[in-house]
Amino acid sequence: MSGTGSDVALLHGWGLHGGIFASLSTALAPNHRVHVLDLPGHGHSPWSKSAADLEGWARLVAAHLPERCALVGWSLGGMVAHRIASIFPNRISKLVLISTGAVGVKRRDFPHAADPALLNGLAERLRRDWRAAVLEFLNIEVRGDENPLEALRLLRQQVDSHGAPNGAALSVGMDIVRSADLRAQSAAIEAPTLLMAGEYDRITPPLGVSALASCITGAQVRVIPKAAHAPFLSQRMQVEAMIGEFLRS
């Protein structure tokens, strides 16, 4: 925890840990008390068998949040943040979802999501070599980015720097992403919501993010030019300024 002011919590993506938000945490600290959490089985957070699905992850994470706070989630962390905001609407003052779409993988009635073959292949590789699967996913995250090598360097240096992620956590987390459909729960969200999408994101395309925004009353969407799946790294100053302004408004 760092900073002073109103509480804001940050939730990272699959295979990583809260250390990925070092810059964002520093940027928010002058105006907020920043809580950087590790998802179940990631970083310093223990794995729990109760984290069998998205709701289980949401309830476990919510138990470690301030009584009321703003919540920022990226990718899988955005899915968890979305579910927390729908289960506990009175506890979330504002919601920021980065690279979080309405549906996890493409389906017949929803083409604006990740290629199922891509994520199915990652899930298969995960059973053989978790590190190779995570590193491959990080490579996919930066494709199309204006500064892919720098974004990839920042992502790769965080892999297991807080300890290796739990294998079951990685498997369940990937299953959550592959099966996710956040549309039905969105009506329960009461917090003012900002969704951010990378223009060239191949995992969560901007149209998928916009589709989720259309399900949340009053939600705003910002598409970050020349960014892929981790715009808070590749377009750091722009994203930090947008989030800071939204939280202060």
Buried (B, 14 or more C-beta within 10 A) or exposed (E): EEBEBBBBBBBBBBBBBBBBBEBBBEBBBEBBBBBBBBBBBBBEBEBBEEBEEBBBBBBBBBEEBBEEBBBBBBBBBBBBBBBBBBBBEEBBBBBBBBBBBBBBBBEEEBEBBBEEEBBEEBBEBBEEEBEEBBBBBBEBBBBBBBBBEBBBEBBBEBBBEBEEBBEBBBBBBBBBBBEBBBBEBBEEBBBBBBBBBBBBBBBBBBBBBBBBBEBBEEBBBBBBEBBBBBBBBBBBEBBBEBBBEBBEE
